[in-house]
């Protein structure tokens, strides 16, 4: 989690997408999302969907899209 928080300070998050094995996990995913991104002024776009299964029976898989704004001289 600490590495992830360092990552979001260096980059601007554009979106994240969560795949879950059961939609009953949505509440927990939503709570974790709020806790991770509470410090951001602009929350990234997000989506959650259910899949038949994830690798190694993981309950959730999250894909994050980020960008880094380069300052030109």
Residue, then its C-alpha position, 0 to 999 in steps of 0.5 A: x500500500x505504501x508503494x502505491x501511495x508513493x506512486x499516486x503522488x508522482x503520477x496523475x491517475x486517469x482511471x481504474x478498473x476493478x474485476x471481481x469474482x463476485x459482485x458481493x465484493x463491490x462494497x469492500x472494493x468501494x470502501x478500499x477505493x475511497x480510502x486509497x484515493x481520499x486525498x486526491x482532489x479529482x478522483x479518477x474515473x472507475x468501473x467495476x465488473x464481475x468475471x467468472x474467475x481470476x488468476x490464482x482465485x484472487x477476489x479482485x484484480x485492479x488495473x490503473x491507468x496513470x499519466x505523468x505530466x512533463x514540465x517543458x522548459 
